[in-house]
């Protein structure tokens, strides 16, 4: 074996012998299946159940009618032009103004069409509506479709776009290049002309109606791992909401897999399934909806963990390969220049990390490329290696693996920098945090410094943001086009976890890696499917040369672009496909799996998207952004050094030092046959663990359990309004009008209840809108505010219980500081002005008297996360993002008891000016009659003192040096026990005077201090008494305005007297 390989094995030994693995701590799913069957939501007047495992919404109402497409004209589109039902004489069409009685229907479905409707000039979207109960009548008006039932129970009703996200053309566009073959095959204008449906449509309706009787109301995903076969098995178990109908429909269980995974499998991704997949030919924004029939469980077996558990061994070049030898010499030359002395290191791209704020440097970019200094170690001679390793050790110990360069967000760490923001969420900063893990792994692996990783392991885990942005529909991470930031950091995270003995986290990161590989696969092969089903998200012809670039949520699905499609776009994301792609082991997956290898080879050899992409940059390697063409062709095509030299010779490579090193390794690695070193031994078995719906916070992978129930349409208001997100290329949404059983009422109280990580229900308790309600001024009530407490790692909102949420007191001692309640008037409170900061944790307290037990909305607004308790019961907790203040952002349904109710709000200052709003509203969104507010009630009831200071005033705001000024304020004890207090008067922070007071419950007094301005200098002075402040300006001694006025008056009188006397003397 070459000497370099032996050296590598020596470096690998600490990782392979990581020590005894700690017992993996148990984790659990965040969702309880019993909520599906026992939740109170099933008894609400109206509810809508959504599941990403079904294209339909399932709903039920305590009403004798249900309206569809209600109010659609307000969004510029007309209602359906016709609907179809099956009768004894076959399928019959009915147009606007017509109806059919339920006794004539012989099947439980209705198909509606917008063929020829106003505002639907381009395409149609046929809908399927299923009815458990036979209706009295189905009627189509010029405004909506109405279904009437006997009694106040609609039974179960399901509704969905019949062809999913497919957009069949209207007659005038039947031959338009905007539409692909799949869309053109659906000719709804012919349905209308023939006044019936084709048999294929009837069969489609019958299939989906059968699945509604076994509705996938929840799904629990687990995984288990066996390194003997390098296999990860993902197990998806469905829970069904089951019922029978009045039509005798035979139920059918349809257990789908993720549409993105189905798309990967459709084009050859190496996954084995426990059941044969059934393809109902259903188009979603993420890919085809495919699944197994008549089973509760689907297992997906992926033999892909060899790309995690094995590593391509860095080997010295072939001694007979002149290109590789020149590359080795240049690599060593660059490393000698970059590391001239032991222990000295600053970053590429300008340096400055040891003397400046890291966010003002280019650290976020440089550290992406620093991986190559670590990967270069096996290629260095011993003397140079002894210089480089101490430099890297200081850099990682004293900077990279410290909190200095990062910003906490919801418990994890974000890597901000020039052009790299988070915008209140994870953003690009989260992408860079995750990708940094590759550099950290390379440091540990090639220096052998695993002790530092063990010591800083909690910090490393906080950098793994990627799982928080994964969803079932897209299978992997959303909002990312750079494939170098997807699967490779997951592999690095798994290897780090193995190296420190964290078997639980190793398994979780390996599970994420397997998911991301499927996303890599479809990003190279999946665009053909969307081309066949075009248009996708804009009304223009799609070019064949396109790529899937990144996934957006809320049914926007895969984003698609290429060199010429779309015609206009701010950025062509396909250009970012290979950004930061640097992992040889992920590249091995590309080389070994067909047809992926052929697709990538075709892309890189294409004169436009391959050679053209790197035109003028063939020899430039920006290790932190775009690899050189040499490096990409080495990794993905394994081209030998002499072939790579035809693209660019080693001596012609340019870029930052780390980029040059990366390109040199690209020449060296293909000069000899590859060997793979085992990092994780065979024979390791990790039993089933929860997937992305796990609890436990960032320590186990995700800050909060993943939740996303949308597949084809997303839900908006009013009522249950289906929406296609981001249709039309201009960011606009397509609204289908509302579904409502109570059109004459307002939505009233409504709440969304998650059932599992892919499903949830939204329920409604409608109310009649009142003609009269209390004025908005009734919401101006006094609140008590206390803070700011520390917001440690941006997770104190949920992780830290500060004293105000544990017990009631007038003040609290915490970490050497005294906190006291302050009064402020809502509903909108400026915490920035009140607390003097925009960061931290604050509490708001109030008590409200309700004349009766009732439901109400607690309407909250904040700039960060917030929590709320009613009568010490947690009723709301939200910590998903930070953003500018929005009044009434959250509407929380709460139950008020008859009598006094305690309201405690906990808010986070994290973004912009710190503001908060709190209101109690009725179900019609207006103030509530009869409420009495008193923030001091709890103190009186608990017989605790609470002193309020108010109205700090000065006898004069401008005084001459030497004058006396009276400072007065009102003091009241609004609590239920005597209060003894010491008031301190400070001028510019210096103690000037103090007074001792004792106040009985319910008493008040005015307190006065007299100060002599001779003790102060000229200028503006801050007067403060226990948090109340005022300003006093002292001017130079001399005539005051009053004295001067008096003197002038006396002088004038004297002059007039003298003049009068002189006149008399003259006479």
SULDA-V761763 format. One record per residue. SS is DSSP state (helix for helix, strand for strand, loop for the rest). PHI is phi in whole degrees, -180 to 180 (none if undefined). D_LAST is the distance of its C-alpha to the last C-alpha in Angstrom with 1 decimal. Layout:
# SULDA-V761763
ss/phi/d_last
SS/PHI/D_LAST
SS/PHI/D_LAST
This chain:
# SULDA-V761763
ss/phi/d_last
loop/none/136.5
loop/-59/134.0
helix/-58/132.1
helix/-62/128.8
helix/-68/130.0
helix/-63/131.1
helix/-61/127.7
helix/-60/126.2
helix/-60/128.3
helix/-65/127.1
helix/-69/123.6
helix/-77/124.4
helix/-53/126.1
helix/-61/123.0
helix/-73/122.2
helix/-71/125.8
loop/-106/126.0
loop/-72/122.7
loop/97/123.9
loop/-67/124.5
loop/-70/122.7
loop/-69/120.3
loop/-61/121.1
loop/-68/119.2
loop/-73/116.7
loop/-72/117.1
loop/-125/114.9
loop/-136/114.8
strand/-69/113.9
loop/-82/110.4
loop/-115/111.7
loop/-105/113.6
loop/-59/116.3
helix/-64/116.1
helix/-63/112.8
helix/-65/114.7
helix/-101/116.8
helix/-118/114.7
loop/-68/111.2
helix/-68/109.1
helix/-61/108.2
helix/-69/111.4
helix/-102/110.1
loop/-77/106.8
loop/-59/106.4
strand/-155/106.6
strand/-142/107.5
strand/-131/108.4
strand/-103/110.6
strand/-117/110.6
strand/-142/113.0
loop/-66/113.3
loop/-89/117.1
loop/-138/117.1
loop/-76/115.7
loop/-108/114.9
strand/-95/112.3
strand/-104/113.9
strand/-146/111.9
strand/-157/112.2
strand/-141/110.0
loop/-87/110.0
loop/-155/109.6
loop/-98/111.8
strand/-157/110.7
strand/-144/109.7
strand/-107/107.9
strand/-115/108.3
strand/62/106.1
strand/-71/103.4
loop/75/100.2
helix/-64/101.8
helix/-66/100.2
helix/-65/96.8
helix/-100/98.1
loop/82/99.3
loop/-132/102.9
loop/-89/105.1
loop/-74/107.4
loop/-56/111.2
loop/-91/113.0
strand/-161/116.2
strand/-140/118.0
strand/-126/121.6
strand/-135/123.7
strand/-97/127.3
strand/-124/129.2
loop/-64/132.9
loop/-96/133.1
strand/110/131.6
strand/-80/128.1
strand/-123/125.9
strand/-101/122.6
strand/-129/119.7
strand/-106/116.7
loop/-58/113.2
loop/88/113.3
loop/-111/116.7
strand/-148/117.8
strand/-137/120.9
strand/-81/122.0
helix/-62/122.8
helix/-65/126.3
helix/-83/127.2
strand/-82/126.3
strand/-115/129.2
strand/-141/127.3
strand/-84/124.1
strand/-120/122.2
strand/-129/119.9
strand/-113/119.2
strand/-115/116.2
strand/-137/115.4
loop/-102/112.5
loop/-58/114.7
loop/80/112.8
loop/-78/109.7
loop/-63/106.2
loop/82/104.6
loop/-113/108.0
loop/-66/108.9
loop/-88/110.3
strand/-146/112.3
strand/-110/113.3
loop/-133/113.2
loop/-64/115.8
strand/-116/115.3
strand/-109/117.8
strand/-121/117.0
strand/-108/119.4
strand/-125/119.6
loop/-70/121.3
loop/-101/121.4
loop/-71/122.6
loop/-80/119.6
loop/-76/119.4
strand/-160/118.1
strand/-121/116.7
strand/-135/114.4
strand/-110/112.6
loop/-109/109.5
loop/-75/107.2
loop/-123/104.9
loop/-166/107.2
strand/-103/110.6
strand/-117/111.0
strand/-120/113.8
strand/-108/114.2
loop/-128/116.2
loop/-84/117.6
loop/77/115.6
loop/-97/112.6
loop/-158/114.3
loop/-77/114.7
loop/70/117.1
loop/-74/117.0
strand/-130/115.8
strand/-123/115.8
strand/-145/114.3
strand/-163/114.4
strand/-64/114.5
loop/-60/118.2
loop/-113/118.5
strand/68/115.7
loop/-88/113.5
loop/-71/115.8
loop/-125/114.3
strand/-62/117.0
strand/-71/116.0
loop/-73/115.3
helix/-51/117.9
helix/-68/115.9
helix/-114/115.7
loop/-60/119.3
loop/-108/120.2
loop/-69/116.8
loop/-67/117.0
loop/-62/114.2
loop/-103/116.8
loop/-88/119.6
helix/-63/123.2
helix/-67/122.4
helix/-69/119.6
helix/-66/121.5
loop/-72/124.4
loop/-100/122.4
loop/-114/122.2
helix/-69/120.2
helix/-66/120.0
helix/-74/123.8
helix/-54/123.6
helix/-67/121.5
helix/-66/123.7
helix/-86/126.8
loop/59/125.0
loop/-158/126.5
loop/-115/126.5
loop/-64/128.9
helix/-61/131.2
helix/-61/129.5
helix/-69/126.2
helix/-61/127.9
helix/-63/129.5
helix/-61/126.2
helix/-62/124.6
helix/-65/127.5
helix/-61/127.3
helix/-67/123.6
helix/-63/123.9
helix/-64/126.6
helix/-71/124.3
helix/-68/121.5
loop/-70/123.7
strand/-128/123.6
strand/-80/120.0
strand/-75/119.2
strand/-77/116.3
strand/-166/116.2
strand/-144/117.8
strand/-116/118.1
strand/-105/118.8
strand/-129/120.4
strand/-141/122.1
strand/-140/124.7
strand/-132/125.9
strand/-134/129.3
loop/-77/129.3
loop/-59/133.1
loop/-107/132.9
loop/51/129.2
strand/-114/128.5
strand/-115/125.4
strand/-114/126.1
strand/-104/123.3
strand/-113/124.1
strand/-115/122.3
strand/-113/122.9
strand/-99/121.8
strand/-114/120.9
strand/-109/121.4
strand/-94/119.8
strand/-106/123.1
loop/-161/123.7
loop/-111/126.2
loop/-126/125.4
loop/-82/126.8
loop/-106/128.5
loop/74/131.0
loop/-67/129.6
loop/-83/131.3
loop/-70/128.8
loop/-144/128.7
loop/-86/127.1
strand/-123/125.6
strand/-104/124.3
strand/-80/122.5
loop/-103/121.7
loop/-54/118.5
helix/-59/118.4
helix/-69/117.6
helix/-65/120.6
helix/-60/122.7
helix/-64/121.6
helix/-63/122.7
helix/-64/126.0
helix/-57/126.6
loop/-106/126.5
loop/103/128.6
loop/-62/126.5
loop/-76/128.8
strand/-135/128.3
strand/-109/131.0
strand/-111/130.3
loop/-71/132.0
loop/-136/132.4
loop/-68/133.0
loop/-85/129.9
strand/-104/129.6
strand/-112/127.6
strand/-83/126.2
strand/58/124.7
strand/-124/121.1
strand/-94/118.3
strand/-119/115.2
loop/-65/112.3
loop/-110/114.0
strand/139/117.6
strand/-76/120.6
strand/-90/120.7
strand/-129/124.2
strand/-163/125.6
strand/-96/128.6
strand/-102/130.2
loop/54/131.1
loop/-148/129.8
loop/-94/127.0
strand/-130/126.9
strand/-123/126.9
strand/-112/127.4
strand/-113/126.5
strand/-104/128.4
strand/-122/127.1
loop/-92/129.1
loop/-133/126.2
loop/-78/125.3
helix/-63/127.4
helix/-79/124.4
helix/-103/122.4
helix/-80/125.2
strand/-120/126.6
strand/-129/124.9
strand/-64/125.9
loop/-77/126.9
loop/-71/125.2
loop/-126/128.1
loop/-64/128.4
loop/-68/129.2
loop/-60/132.7
loop/-64/133.6
loop/-103/135.2
loop/-104/132.2
helix/-65/130.3
helix/-66/127.3
helix/-65/126.9
helix/-67/127.3
helix/-64/124.6
helix/-65/122.3
helix/-63/123.0
helix/-64/122.2
helix/-69/118.9
helix/-57/118.0
helix/-68/118.5
helix/-63/116.6
helix/-65/113.6
helix/-67/113.7
helix/-65/113.9
helix/-71/110.8
helix/-76/109.0
loop/-126/109.9
loop/-73/110.0
loop/-139/109.5
loop/-63/110.3
loop/82/107.4
loop/-107/105.0
loop/-161/104.1
loop/-137/101.2
loop/-75/101.5
loop/-66/102.2
loop/63/99.5
loop/110/96.9
loop/64/97.4
loop/99/94.5
loop/-70/95.7
loop/-88/95.3
loop/-127/91.6
loop/-126/90.1
loop/-62/89.7
helix/-54/93.2
helix/-73/91.6
helix/-94/90.0
loop/-103/93.4
loop/-98/96.5
helix/-56/98.4
helix/-61/99.2
helix/-83/101.0
helix/-62/102.5
helix/-67/104.1
helix/-64/106.0
helix/-88/107.8
loop/-64/108.2
helix/-56/111.3
helix/-77/113.2
helix/-67/112.5
helix/-73/114.2
helix/-67/117.0
loop/-76/117.6
helix/-53/118.6
helix/-64/122.4
helix/-96/122.6
loop/-92/121.2
loop/-73/123.2
helix/-61/122.9
helix/-64/120.7
helix/-69/118.1
helix/-64/118.3
helix/-68/117.4
helix/-83/114.2
helix/-73/113.2
helix/-60/113.8
helix/-63/111.3
helix/-63/108.6
helix/-67/109.2
helix/-63/109.4
helix/-63/106.0
helix/-59/104.5
helix/-77/105.9
helix/-71/105.4
helix/-100/101.8
helix/-141/100.5
helix/-58/102.7
loop/-100/103.7
loop/-128/100.3
loop/-82/97.4
loop/-54/95.2
loop/-86/95.9
loop/-120/96.0
strand/-118/93.8
strand/-71/95.0
strand/-148/95.4
loop/55/96.8
loop/96/98.8
strand/-102/100.2
strand/-119/99.0
strand/-111/97.7
loop/-106/97.9
loop/-89/94.8
strand/177/94.0
loop/-55/93.0
loop/79/93.9
strand/-116/95.5
loop/-118/93.6
loop/-124/94.3
loop/55/91.7
loop/85/91.6
loop/-128/95.4
loop/-83/98.3
helix/59/98.0
helix/-66/99.1
helix/-63/98.1
helix/-69/100.7
helix/-62/103.3
helix/-70/102.6
helix/-58/102.7
helix/-63/106.2
helix/-68/107.4
helix/-58/106.4
helix/-61/109.2
helix/-63/111.7
helix/-66/110.2
helix/-64/110.2
helix/-63/113.9
helix/-61/114.8
helix/-61/113.2
helix/-63/115.0
helix/-68/118.3
helix/-98/118.5
helix/-102/116.9
loop/79/118.6
loop/-86/115.3
helix/-75/115.9
helix/-64/114.4
helix/-65/110.9
helix/-66/111.4
helix/-62/112.6
helix/-65/109.5
loop/-109/107.1
helix/-63/109.1
helix/-60/106.4
helix/-63/104.1
helix/-60/106.8
helix/-64/107.4
helix/-68/103.7
loop/-83/104.1
loop/-84/106.8
loop/-81/104.6
helix/-47/107.3
helix/-60/108.8
helix/-67/105.5
helix/-111/105.6
strand/-94/109.2
loop/-140/110.3
loop/-70/113.6
loop/-60/113.3
loop/-91/112.7
loop/70/114.9
loop/-125/112.8
strand/-78/109.3
loop/-92/106.8
loop/58/104.3
loop/-148/106.1
loop/-107/107.9
loop/-86/108.9
helix/-69/112.4
helix/-69/112.0
helix/-102/109.5
loop/-108/111.8
helix/-69/115.3
helix/-56/115.1
helix/-66/112.3
helix/-66/114.2
helix/-62/117.3
helix/-63/115.3
helix/-66/113.8
helix/-63/117.2
helix/-67/118.5
helix/-62/115.6
helix/-62/116.2
helix/-63/119.9
helix/-63/119.1
helix/-98/116.9
loop/87/119.3
loop/-98/117.2
helix/-67/120.0
helix/-60/117.8
helix/-74/115.4
helix/-58/118.2
helix/-64/119.7
helix/-66/116.4
helix/-67/115.6
helix/-66/119.2
helix/-61/118.9
helix/-64/115.7
helix/-59/117.5
helix/-61/120.3
helix/-62/117.9
helix/-66/116.1
helix/-61/119.3
helix/-64/119.9
helix/-69/116.5
helix/-53/117.4
helix/-62/120.5
helix/-72/119.0
helix/-68/116.3
helix/-102/119.1
helix/-122/121.5
loop/-85/119.6
helix/-64/117.8
helix/-58/121.0
helix/-62/120.7
helix/-73/117.2
helix/-65/118.2
helix/-66/121.0
loop/-101/118.6
loop/-59/115.7
loop/-80/112.9
loop/-95/111.4
loop/-131/107.6
loop/-158/106.7
loop/-87/107.9
loop/-146/109.4
loop/-61/112.9
loop/-95/113.7
loop/-76/115.4
loop/-71/118.5
loop/-88/117.2
strand/-136/114.9
strand/-133/114.5
strand/-77/113.2
strand/-108/110.2
strand/-159/108.4
strand/-107/108.1
strand/-111/105.1
loop/-87/104.8
loop/55/104.2
loop/68/107.2
loop/-70/106.0
strand/69/109.0
strand/-68/110.3
strand/-95/108.2
strand/-132/110.3
strand/-157/109.7
strand/-163/111.5
loop/-62/111.1
loop/-123/110.6
loop/-125/109.8
loop/-73/107.2
loop/-61/106.0
loop/-129/102.5
loop/-160/101.5
loop/-61/98.9
loop/-153/101.6
loop/-91/105.4
helix/-69/106.3
helix/-62/110.0
helix/-66/108.9
helix/-99/108.0
loop/-54/111.5
loop/-100/112.6
strand/-60/109.3
loop/58/110.0
loop/-80/113.6
loop/-146/115.2
loop/-89/117.5
helix/-62/121.2
helix/-81/122.5
helix/-69/120.6
helix/-63/121.8
helix/-61/125.4
helix/-59/125.0
helix/-63/124.2
helix/-76/127.3
helix/-93/129.7
loop/-105/128.9
loop/-99/130.1
loop/-88/128.9
helix/-60/125.6
helix/-59/126.9
helix/-64/128.0
helix/-65/124.6
helix/-70/122.7
helix/-61/125.1
helix/-63/124.7
helix/-64/120.9
helix/-70/120.8
helix/-93/123.2
loop/-70/121.4
loop/-66/119.9
loop/-101/116.6
loop/-89/115.8
loop/-104/117.8
loop/-57/117.9
loop/-64/115.0
loop/-62/112.8
loop/-104/113.2
loop/-57/113.3
loop/84/111.6
loop/-128/111.4
loop/-58/115.1
loop/-103/114.6
strand/-98/111.1
loop/-119/111.2
loop/-94/107.8
loop/-60/109.1
loop/-88/106.0
loop/-131/106.2
strand/-99/109.0
loop/-66/112.3
loop/-69/114.1
helix/-63/116.9
helix/-59/119.3
helix/-67/118.2
helix/-65/118.4
helix/-71/121.8
helix/-67/123.1
helix/-68/122.0
helix/-91/123.0
helix/-112/125.9
loop/56/127.3
loop/-71/127.8
loop/-70/129.3
helix/-56/127.5
helix/-65/129.1
helix/-71/128.1
helix/-64/124.5
helix/-66/124.5
helix/-70/125.1
helix/-82/121.7
loop/-163/120.0
loop/-79/121.4
helix/-54/120.2
helix/-74/118.6
helix/-96/116.6
loop/-69/114.8
strand/-128/111.1
loop/138/108.3
loop/-63/106.7
helix/-52/109.1
helix/-65/110.0
helix/-68/110.8
helix/-63/113.2
helix/-60/114.8
helix/-60/115.3
helix/-68/116.9
helix/-65/119.2
helix/-62/120.4
helix/-62/121.1
helix/-69/123.6
helix/-69/125.2
helix/-66/125.7
loop/-100/128.1
loop/-81/130.2
loop/-135/132.4
loop/-61/133.6
loop/-76/131.2
loop/-127/131.8
strand/-122/129.9
strand/-103/129.1
strand/-78/129.0
loop/-95/125.6
loop/-114/126.2
loop/-68/129.8
loop/-74/131.9
loop/91/132.7
loop/-91/129.1
strand/-121/128.6
strand/-111/125.2
strand/-67/125.7
strand/-53/123.6
strand/-131/119.8
strand/-62/117.1
loop/-86/115.7
loop/-75/112.2
loop/-91/111.4
strand/-75/111.6
loop/-99/109.2
loop/113/108.0
helix/78/105.1
helix/-58/105.1
helix/-63/107.6
helix/-113/110.3
loop/123/109.3
loop/-129/106.7
loop/-65/103.3
loop/-132/103.8
loop/-58/107.0
loop/-67/107.4
loop/-149/106.9
loop/-158/107.3
loop/-97/109.1
loop/-91/108.6
loop/-126/111.5
loop/-108/111.3
loop/-127/108.2
strand/-107/105.1
strand/-102/103.3
strand/-131/99.8
loop/-96/97.8
loop/-76/97.4
loop/52/100.4
strand/-103/103.3
strand/-106/102.7
strand/-72/105.3
strand/-138/103.8
strand/-95/105.2
loop/-83/102.8
loop/59/101.8
loop/-78/103.9
loop/100/103.2
loop/79/102.2
loop/-101/98.5
loop/86/98.2
loop/-77/98.2
loop/-110/100.2
strand/-106/102.6
strand/-100/102.1
strand/-99/105.0
strand/83/103.0
strand/-88/102.9
strand/-107/105.7
strand/-149/104.6
loop/-95/106.2
loop/-133/103.0
loop/-66/101.1
loop/-86/99.0
loop/-119/97.6
strand/-95/95.6
strand/-57/97.3
strand/70/95.8
strand/-86/96.7
strand/-143/98.7
strand/-152/100.0
strand/-103/102.3
strand/-119/105.0
strand/-65/107.0
strand/-105/110.7
strand/-156/112.0
loop/-72/110.8
loop/-122/111.9
strand/-147/111.2
strand/-164/108.6
strand/-126/107.7
strand/-115/104.5
strand/-113/104.1
strand/-132/101.9
strand/-120/100.7
strand/-68/99.1
strand/-137/96.3
loop/-83/94.8
loop/-71/91.3
loop/-76/88.8
loop/-76/86.6
loop/-130/83.7
loop/-147/82.9
loop/-55/80.1
loop/-69/77.2
helix/-59/77.2
helix/-63/74.2
helix/-68/76.7
helix/-84/78.0
loop/-81/74.8
loop/-123/75.9
strand/-83/75.3
strand/-122/77.9
strand/-103/78.5
strand/-127/79.2
strand/-141/80.7
strand/149/81.6
strand/-89/82.2
strand/-84/85.7
loop/-64/87.8
loop/-113/89.8
helix/-70/92.9
helix/55/94.9
helix/54/93.2
loop/-132/95.6
helix/-65/93.6
helix/-56/93.0
helix/-108/96.6
helix/-98/97.9
loop/-111/95.3
loop/-101/94.4
loop/-82/91.0
helix/-51/90.0
helix/-60/88.0
helix/-95/91.2
loop/-108/93.1
loop/-156/91.0
loop/-97/87.6
loop/-157/85.1
loop/-74/81.3
strand/-155/81.8
strand/-140/84.8
strand/-100/85.7
strand/-144/87.6
loop/50/88.6
loop/81/85.9
strand/-125/83.0
strand/-97/81.4
strand/-114/81.0
strand/-133/78.9
loop/-69/78.3
strand/-126/75.2
strand/-93/73.9
strand/-150/73.6
strand/-103/73.3
loop/-95/76.1
loop/-79/78.0
strand/-103/77.2
strand/-120/76.2
strand/-88/75.1
helix/-71/77.0
helix/-60/75.7
helix/-70/72.2
helix/-74/73.3
helix/-106/75.9
loop/76/74.6
loop/-157/77.9
loop/-113/80.3
loop/-132/83.5
strand/126/85.2
strand/-122/86.3
strand/-132/84.0
strand/-120/84.6
strand/-121/82.9
strand/-129/83.4
strand/-156/82.8
strand/-130/84.3
strand/-130/84.6
strand/-95/85.8
strand/-110/88.2
loop/-71/88.9
loop/-156/92.5
loop/-70/94.9
strand/-160/94.4
strand/-87/94.8
strand/-152/91.8
strand/-98/90.8
strand/-95/89.1
strand/-93/87.5
strand/-121/86.7
strand/-137/85.2
strand/-159/85.1
loop/-95/85.3
loop/-136/88.4
loop/-74/91.0
strand/-154/90.4
strand/-135/92.2
strand/-144/91.5
strand/-123/92.8
strand/-116/92.6
loop/51/93.3
loop/67/94.6
strand/-108/97.1
strand/-66/96.9
strand/-114/96.6
strand/-159/95.6
strand/-149/96.0
strand/-143/95.3
loop/-152/95.2
loop/-94/96.5
loop/-163/93.8
loop/-112/90.2
loop/-173/87.8
loop/-60/84.3
loop/-61/82.9
loop/-129/84.1
loop/-65/82.9
loop/59/85.8
loop/-64/88.4
strand/-115/90.8
strand/-114/91.7
strand/-110/93.5
strand/-78/95.3
strand/-130/94.7
strand/-109/95.6
strand/-95/93.0
loop/-84/94.2
loop/-68/92.9
strand/108/90.2
strand/-83/88.4
strand/-129/89.4
strand/-89/88.6
strand/-122/87.8
strand/-124/87.9
strand/-117/87.4
strand/-118/88.2
strand/-129/86.9
strand/-117/87.2
strand/-95/84.6
loop/-150/86.5
loop/-155/85.2
loop/69/81.7
loop/-70/78.7
loop/-78/80.0
strand/-132/79.5
strand/-149/81.3
strand/-134/81.4
strand/-142/83.0
strand/-145/83.5
strand/-112/85.8
strand/-130/86.8
loop/-82/89.3
loop/-64/92.3
loop/-91/90.4
loop/84/87.9
loop/-112/85.0
strand/-59/83.4
loop/-101/85.3
loop/-72/84.3
loop/81/83.8
loop/-81/83.5
strand/-122/81.3
strand/-106/80.2
loop/-157/79.4
loop/-66/79.9
loop/-97/79.6
helix/-59/82.3
helix/-62/85.1
helix/-70/83.2
helix/-67/82.6
helix/-67/86.3
loop/-85/87.6
loop/54/85.3
loop/-117/83.8
loop/-73/80.1
loop/-150/78.1
strand/-94/74.5
strand/-114/72.1
strand/-105/68.9
strand/-154/66.2
strand/58/62.5
strand/-72/61.6
strand/-133/57.7
strand/-115/55.0
loop/-66/51.6
loop/-154/50.3
loop/-93/52.2
strand/-128/49.8
strand/-137/48.7
strand/-81/47.3
loop/-58/49.6
loop/103/49.4
loop/-76/48.4
strand/-98/50.7
strand/-127/52.3
strand/-95/54.2
strand/-107/57.6
strand/-130/59.0
strand/-155/62.2
strand/-94/64.3
strand/-125/67.7
strand/-138/70.4
strand/-102/74.1
loop/-97/75.8
loop/-90/79.3
loop/-116/81.7
loop/-147/81.5
loop/-58/78.9
strand/-126/77.3
strand/-113/76.2
strand/-143/74.3
strand/-117/72.3
strand/-98/69.3
strand/-118/68.3
strand/-95/65.0
strand/-123/65.5
strand/-118/63.1
loop/53/64.8
loop/85/68.1
strand/-95/67.2
strand/-67/67.4
strand/-112/64.0
strand/-157/64.5
strand/-149/67.1
strand/-140/67.4
strand/-101/70.5
strand/-133/70.8
strand/-130/73.4
strand/-122/73.2
loop/-76/75.5
loop/-55/77.1
loop/81/74.7
loop/-97/71.6
strand/-149/68.5
strand/-158/65.4
strand/-108/62.4
strand/-111/62.5
strand/-127/59.5
strand/-121/59.3
strand/-117/56.2
strand/-121/56.3
strand/-105/54.1
helix/-70/53.5
helix/-65/53.3
helix/-81/57.1
loop/-118/57.2
loop/-88/56.4
loop/-67/54.2
strand/119/55.8
strand/-92/57.6
strand/-123/59.5
strand/-94/62.2
strand/-101/61.8
strand/-137/65.2
strand/-131/66.5
loop/46/70.2
loop/95/70.3
strand/-86/66.9
strand/-130/64.5
strand/-151/60.8
strand/-119/58.7
strand/-128/55.7
strand/-102/53.7
strand/-107/52.1
strand/-112/49.4
loop/-61/48.1
loop/-62/45.8
loop/147/42.0
loop/-68/39.2
loop/-82/40.7
helix/-60/39.3
helix/-67/38.1
helix/-64/36.5
helix/-63/34.9
helix/-62/33.5
helix/-63/32.1
helix/-61/30.5
helix/-62/28.9
helix/-65/27.5
helix/-63/26.1
helix/-61/24.7
helix/-63/23.0
helix/-63/21.5
helix/-63/20.2
helix/-65/18.7
helix/-64/17.0
helix/-63/15.7
helix/-63/14.4
helix/-61/12.7
helix/-63/11.0
helix/-65/10.1
helix/-65/8.8
helix/-65/6.5
helix/-65/5.2
helix/-64/5.4
helix/-68/3.7
loop/-75/0.0
